[in-house]
Amino acid sequence: MPRPLVVAATRAEAAHVPAGIEVLVTGIGKTAAATALARHLAGRGDLADLEVVNLGTAGGLHDGLGAEHGLYEVGTVVNHDINADAIRALGYDPRERIVVGTGETVLASGDVFVTDPAVRTRLAAQAQLVDMEGYAVAYVAREFGLPVRLVKHVSDNADEGALEWVALVDRSARILGEWAATRLG
């Protein structure tokens, strides 16, 4: 049985993870998440049997993804704010897509807090959900040779309502905590 390391961007998102499950709070955004997780993993003496589990909120890019059906385990994560085509044209692999599971849900990660309808529409063409850390967590876990799972709860519709995230996060955190209690505890 793998030992879970729950990685969350904020304490609010991990507020209901059961006691006894290790939690790392990284801060918001890809850079903060990658730096905090890499520092943490590099400082550990034993990575054997460790599984990185990124729990957090996400914006729904298609109507109807929230409410009672709002919990998703991600199959593929995409770095949406990298110019992958330009990097490929230079002869390099941008590694903008990482398969993390068998599910069909695609998560787009980027450092943009999505509230703009045009951005939402563009991202909806390639993903169902959007967040700000999932890709970075998956990338670092893979670089350390660790299995990774991304579990997201839809807190908002990636529109102007996303600005109410502070008021919405506890509901998502409770659902994520229940998932952790049944799947990790």
C-alpha positions as CSV (number, residue, x, y, z in Angstrom):
1,M,0.0,0.0,0.0
2,P,1.5,3.3,-1.0
3,R,2.1,6.1,1.6
4,P,0.2,9.2,0.4
5,L,1.7,12.6,0.5
6,V,-1.3,15.0,0.0
7,V,-0.2,18.2,-1.9
8,A,-2.5,21.2,-1.8
9,A,-2.0,24.8,-2.8
10,T,-3.6,26.2,0.3
11,R,-4.4,25.2,3.8
12,A,-8.1,25.9,3.1
13,E,-8.1,23.2,0.4
14,A,-6.6,20.6,2.8
15,A,-8.5,21.7,5.9
16,H,-10.5,18.4,6.1
17,V,-7.9,15.9,5.2
18,P,-8.0,13.4,8.1
19,A,-5.3,13.5,10.8
20,G,-2.5,11.0,10.1
21,I,-2.3,11.7,6.4
22,E,0.8,13.8,5.5
23,V,0.0,17.1,3.9
24,L,2.3,19.6,2.1
25,V,0.9,23.1,1.4
26,T,2.7,24.6,-1.5
27,G,1.3,28.0,-2.2
28,I,-0.7,29.1,-5.3
29,G,0.6,28.7,-8.9
30,K,2.9,26.4,-10.8
31,T,6.2,27.9,-9.6
32,A,5.2,27.7,-5.9
33,A,3.9,24.2,-6.3
34,A,6.9,22.9,-8.2
35,T,9.4,24.6,-5.8
36,A,7.8,23.5,-2.6
37,L,7.2,19.9,-3.7
38,A,10.8,19.5,-5.2
39,R,12.3,20.9,-2.0
40,H,10.2,18.6,0.1
41,L,11.0,15.5,-1.9
42,A,14.7,16.3,-2.1
43,G,14.9,16.6,1.7
44,R,13.2,13.3,2.4
45,G,15.3,10.3,3.2
46,D,13.0,7.7,1.9
47,L,10.8,7.9,-1.2
48,A,10.0,4.2,-1.4
49,D,6.2,3.5,-1.6
50,L,5.4,7.2,-1.6
51,E,2.5,8.4,-3.8
52,V,1.9,12.1,-4.4
53,V,-1.8,13.0,-4.3
54,N,-2.7,16.5,-5.4
55,L,-6.0,17.5,-3.8
56,G,-7.5,20.8,-4.7
57,T,-10.2,22.9,-6.3
58,A,-10.7,23.5,-10.0
59,G,-12.8,25.6,-12.3
60,G,-15.3,23.8,-14.5
61,L,-14.8,24.6,-18.2
62,H,-18.1,23.1,-19.2
63,D,-21.5,23.8,-17.7
64,G,-22.8,21.1,-15.3
65,L,-19.5,19.8,-14.0
66,G,-20.0,21.0,-10.4
67,A,-22.7,20.3,-7.8
68,E,-23.0,16.6,-6.8
69,H,-20.9,15.4,-9.7
70,G,-18.0,17.8,-8.9
71,L,-15.3,15.4,-7.8
72,Y,-12.9,14.2,-10.6
73,E,-9.7,12.1,-10.7
74,V,-7.7,13.5,-13.6
75,G,-6.4,11.3,-16.4
76,T,-4.3,13.9,-18.3
77,V,-2.9,17.2,-17.2
78,V,-2.0,19.9,-19.7
79,N,0.3,23.0,-19.2
80,H,-2.0,25.5,-20.9
81,D,0.1,28.6,-20.7
82,I,3.3,27.4,-22.4
83,N,3.9,28.0,-26.1
84,A,4.4,24.3,-26.9
85,D,4.3,24.7,-30.7
86,A,7.1,27.3,-30.6
87,I,9.2,25.1,-28.4
88,R,8.6,22.1,-30.7
89,A,9.6,24.3,-33.7
90,L,12.9,24.9,-32.0
91,G,13.5,21.1,-31.8
92,Y,12.6,20.6,-28.1
93,D,9.9,18.6,-26.4
94,P,7.8,20.9,-24.3
95,R,6.2,18.0,-22.4
96,E,3.0,20.0,-22.1
97,R,0.8,16.9,-21.5
98,I,1.3,14.3,-18.8
99,V,-0.9,11.2,-18.5
100,V,-1.4,10.6,-14.8
101,G,-4.3,8.1,-14.7
102,T,-6.7,6.1,-16.8
103,G,-9.6,8.5,-16.5
104,E,-10.9,10.7,-19.4
105,T,-10.9,14.0,-17.4
106,V,-8.4,16.5,-18.7
107,L,-7.1,19.3,-16.4
108,A,-5.5,22.4,-17.8
109,S,-3.0,24.0,-15.4
110,G,-1.6,27.5,-15.7
111,D,-0.8,30.6,-13.8
112,V,-3.9,32.4,-15.0
113,F,-6.9,32.7,-12.6
114,V,-9.6,32.1,-15.2
115,T,-12.5,34.5,-15.1
116,D,-12.5,35.7,-18.7
117,P,-15.1,34.0,-21.0
118,A,-12.7,34.0,-23.9
119,V,-10.0,32.2,-21.9
120,R,-12.6,29.7,-20.6
121,T,-13.8,29.0,-24.1
122,R,-10.3,28.5,-25.4
123,L,-9.4,26.1,-22.6
124,A,-12.7,24.2,-22.8
125,A,-11.6,23.0,-26.3
126,Q,-8.9,20.9,-24.7
127,A,-10.0,20.2,-21.1
128,Q,-12.9,19.9,-18.7
129,L,-11.2,21.5,-15.7
130,V,-8.7,24.3,-15.0
131,D,-6.4,24.8,-12.0
132,M,-3.1,26.5,-11.2
133,E,-0.9,23.7,-9.7
134,G,-1.8,20.2,-11.0
135,Y,0.7,20.2,-13.9
136,A,3.6,21.3,-11.7
137,V,2.8,18.7,-9.1
138,A,2.6,16.0,-11.8
139,Y,5.8,17.1,-13.4
140,V,7.8,17.1,-10.2
141,A,6.5,13.8,-9.1
142,R,7.4,12.2,-12.4
143,E,10.9,13.8,-12.2
144,F,11.3,12.0,-8.9
145,G,10.0,8.8,-10.3
146,L,6.9,8.8,-8.1
147,P,3.3,7.9,-8.9
148,V,0.9,10.8,-8.8
149,R,-2.8,11.3,-8.7
150,L,-4.7,14.5,-9.2
151,V,-8.1,14.8,-7.5
152,K,-10.0,18.0,-8.1
153,H,-13.4,19.3,-6.9
154,V,-15.1,21.9,-9.0
155,S,-15.5,25.0,-6.9
156,D,-16.7,27.4,-9.6
157,N,-17.3,27.7,-13.4
158,A,-14.1,29.5,-14.2
159,D,-16.0,32.7,-14.8
160,E,-16.6,35.8,-12.8
161,G,-18.0,33.6,-10.0
162,A,-14.5,32.3,-9.5
163,L,-13.8,35.5,-7.6
164,E,-15.9,34.1,-4.8
165,W,-13.4,31.2,-4.4
166,V,-12.7,32.1,-0.7
167,A,-16.4,31.6,0.2
168,L,-16.6,28.4,-1.9
169,V,-13.4,26.6,-0.9
170,D,-14.7,25.0,2.3
171,R,-17.4,23.1,0.6
172,S,-14.9,21.6,-1.8
173,A,-12.4,20.9,1.0
174,R,-15.0,18.9,2.9
175,I,-15.7,16.7,-0.2
176,L,-11.9,16.3,-0.8
177,G,-11.4,15.4,2.8
178,E,-14.2,12.7,2.6
179,W,-12.5,11.3,-0.5
180,A,-9.1,11.2,1.3
181,A,-10.7,9.5,4.3
182,T,-12.1,6.7,2.2
183,R,-9.3,6.4,-0.4
184,L,-6.2,7.2,1.6
185,G,-6.9,6.8,5.3
